[in-house]
Amino acid sequence: MKKIKARCEWAGTDQLYVDYHDNEWGMPVHDDRKLFEFLLLESAQAGLSWIIILRKRENYRKAFDGFDPEKIALYDAEKVEELLRNPGIIRNRKKIESAINNARCFLEVRKEFGSFDKYIWSFTGGRPLVNAWQEMAELPATSPESDKLCKDLKKRGFKFLGSTTCYSHMQATGMVNDHITCCFRYKQVQG
């Protein structure tokens, strides 16, 4: 009989969710392009289920030039119209325009700090915040750190990135370990 791994309940049984949980969620990310990918996807997800975004992730990768912020920052009105006709992504003008705006802001932050990684990880002191939740109901939607990050991103001109979205970004990129303690990934993502 095959032993079933204990994992966070939200992963459910959808294989895409399970793979995302088991291989990505909560792993510390320090690559600027990957950090930008999660920012773009998290802002696209606002008001929607994350599984919708995961199912469209490859379409986003193709539509948004592999999440290359330099290329996205150069998108013009014609490109926005092209993206609005793309059924493989969320066709919301404000979200598409915010992705372009956020790419430009991302590049400014990177120029100022040397890397976006250095900037964003400063909100957790450069290392993951490790929580010890026993069950999913304990997980917060925001934190003091996500509130500060959100406020600073907004000050820098970023859009569609509220505190809840910022906290989701922090969870996804391993800035905070919110795997529940009985999950097999809880200790793994800590190194």
C-alpha positions as CSV (number, residue, x, y, z in Angstrom):
1,M,0.0,0.0,0.0
2,K,1.4,3.4,-1.1
3,K,1.9,5.8,1.8
4,I,0.1,9.2,1.2
5,K,2.1,12.3,2.0
6,A,0.6,14.8,4.3
7,R,0.3,18.1,2.6
8,C,-1.5,21.4,3.0
9,E,-5.2,20.9,2.4
10,W,-5.5,23.6,-0.2
11,A,-3.5,21.4,-2.6
12,G,-6.5,19.1,-2.9
13,T,-6.4,16.4,-5.6
14,D,-6.0,18.5,-8.7
15,Q,-2.6,17.3,-10.1
16,L,-1.7,20.9,-11.2
17,Y,-2.3,22.2,-7.6
18,V,-0.5,19.2,-6.1
19,D,2.6,19.7,-8.3
20,Y,2.6,23.4,-7.6
21,H,2.4,22.8,-3.8
22,D,5.0,20.0,-3.9
23,N,7.5,21.7,-6.1
24,E,7.2,25.4,-5.9
25,W,5.0,27.0,-3.2
26,G,7.1,28.2,-0.3
27,M,10.5,27.5,-1.9
28,P,12.7,30.6,-1.4
29,V,13.0,32.4,-4.8
30,H,15.9,34.8,-5.4
31,D,15.8,35.0,-9.2
32,D,14.5,38.4,-10.3
33,R,12.7,37.1,-13.4
34,K,10.9,34.4,-11.3
35,L,10.0,37.0,-8.7
36,F,8.5,39.2,-11.5
37,E,6.6,36.2,-12.9
38,F,4.9,35.7,-9.5
39,L,4.2,39.4,-9.2
40,L,2.5,39.4,-12.6
41,L,0.6,36.3,-12.0
42,E,-0.5,37.3,-8.4
43,S,-1.8,40.6,-9.7
44,A,-3.7,38.8,-12.5
45,Q,-5.2,36.5,-9.9
46,A,-6.7,39.3,-7.9
47,G,-10.4,38.3,-7.3
48,L,-10.0,34.9,-8.9
49,S,-8.9,31.5,-7.9
50,W,-5.2,30.6,-8.1
51,I,-6.0,27.4,-10.0
52,I,-7.4,29.5,-12.9
53,I,-4.0,31.3,-13.1
54,L,-2.0,28.0,-12.8
55,R,-4.0,26.7,-15.7
56,K,-3.2,29.8,-17.8
57,R,0.4,30.1,-16.7
58,E,1.9,28.7,-19.9
59,N,-0.3,31.0,-21.9
60,Y,0.9,33.9,-19.8
61,R,4.5,32.9,-20.4
62,K,4.0,33.0,-24.1
63,A,1.8,36.1,-24.2
64,F,4.2,38.1,-21.9
65,D,7.5,37.2,-23.5
66,G,8.6,34.7,-20.8
67,F,7.9,37.2,-18.1
68,D,10.8,39.4,-19.3
69,P,10.3,42.8,-17.6
70,E,12.5,44.6,-20.0
71,K,10.3,43.5,-23.0
72,I,7.0,44.0,-21.1
73,A,8.0,47.5,-20.0
74,L,8.1,48.4,-23.7
75,Y,4.6,47.2,-24.6
76,D,2.4,49.8,-26.2
77,A,-1.3,50.3,-26.9
78,E,-1.2,48.0,-29.9
79,K,0.3,45.2,-27.7
80,V,-2.4,45.9,-25.0
81,E,-5.1,45.3,-27.7
82,E,-3.4,42.1,-28.8
83,L,-3.4,40.8,-25.3
84,L,-7.0,41.7,-24.8
85,R,-7.8,39.4,-27.7
86,N,-5.8,36.5,-26.2
87,P,-8.2,33.9,-24.8
88,G,-5.4,32.2,-23.0
89,I,-5.0,34.9,-20.4
90,I,-7.3,37.0,-18.1
91,R,-8.5,39.6,-20.6
92,N,-8.9,42.5,-18.2
93,R,-7.6,45.8,-19.5
94,K,-6.6,47.1,-16.0
95,K,-4.7,44.0,-15.1
96,I,-2.9,44.0,-18.5
97,E,-2.0,47.6,-18.2
98,S,-0.9,47.1,-14.6
99,A,1.4,44.3,-15.7
100,I,3.1,46.8,-18.1
101,N,3.2,49.5,-15.4
102,N,4.6,47.0,-12.9
103,A,7.3,45.9,-15.2
104,R,8.5,49.5,-15.5
105,C,8.3,50.0,-11.7
106,F,10.1,46.6,-11.3
107,L,13.0,47.9,-13.5
108,E,13.2,51.1,-11.5
109,V,13.4,49.2,-8.2
110,R,16.1,46.9,-9.7
111,K,18.1,49.8,-10.8
112,E,17.9,51.4,-7.3
113,F,18.7,48.3,-5.3
114,G,20.9,46.3,-7.7
115,S,18.3,43.6,-7.8
116,F,14.6,43.2,-7.1
117,D,15.5,40.2,-4.9
118,K,17.6,42.4,-2.6
119,Y,14.7,44.9,-2.3
120,I,11.8,42.5,-1.7
121,W,13.6,40.2,0.7
122,S,14.6,43.2,2.8
123,F,11.0,43.1,4.1
124,T,11.7,39.8,5.9
125,G,15.3,40.6,6.9
126,G,16.7,38.6,4.0
127,R,15.4,35.2,5.2
128,P,12.1,33.3,5.3
129,L,9.7,34.0,8.1
130,V,8.8,30.6,9.5
131,N,5.3,30.1,10.9
132,A,4.1,27.1,12.7
133,W,0.5,26.8,11.8
134,Q,-1.2,23.5,12.8
135,E,-4.2,23.9,10.4
136,M,-5.1,25.9,7.4
137,A,-7.7,28.0,9.3
138,E,-4.8,29.7,11.2
139,L,-3.2,31.1,8.0
140,P,-3.6,34.9,7.8
141,A,-4.5,36.8,4.6
142,T,-2.0,39.5,5.4
143,S,0.9,40.3,7.8
144,P,2.6,43.4,9.1
145,E,5.4,42.6,6.5
146,S,2.9,42.3,3.6
147,D,1.3,45.6,4.7
148,K,4.7,47.3,4.6
149,L,5.6,45.8,1.3
150,C,2.2,46.8,-0.2
151,K,2.6,50.3,1.0
152,D,6.1,50.6,-0.4
153,L,5.2,49.1,-3.7
154,K,2.3,51.5,-4.1
155,K,4.5,54.4,-3.2
156,R,6.8,53.2,-6.0
157,G,3.9,53.2,-8.5
158,F,3.0,49.5,-8.6
159,K,-0.7,48.6,-9.2
160,F,-3.0,45.6,-8.4
161,L,-0.9,44.6,-5.5
162,G,-2.8,44.9,-2.2
163,S,-1.6,43.5,1.1
164,T,-3.4,40.2,0.5
165,T,-1.8,39.8,-3.0
166,C,1.6,40.7,-1.5
167,Y,1.2,38.1,1.2
168,S,0.3,35.5,-1.4
169,H,3.4,36.5,-3.3
170,M,5.5,36.1,-0.1
171,Q,4.0,32.7,0.5
172,A,4.6,31.6,-3.1
173,T,8.2,32.8,-3.2
174,G,9.2,31.4,0.2
175,M,9.5,34.7,1.9
176,V,7.2,33.2,4.5
177,N,6.8,29.5,5.2
178,D,3.1,28.9,5.6
179,H,3.1,25.1,5.0
180,I,1.2,23.6,8.0
181,T,3.5,21.8,10.4
182,C,2.3,18.3,9.5
183,C,2.9,19.0,5.7
184,F,5.9,17.1,4.3
185,R,7.1,20.3,2.7
186,Y,7.2,22.3,6.0
187,K,10.7,21.3,6.9
188,Q,11.9,20.8,3.3
189,V,11.5,24.4,2.3
190,Q,13.5,25.5,5.4
191,G,16.6,23.9,3.9
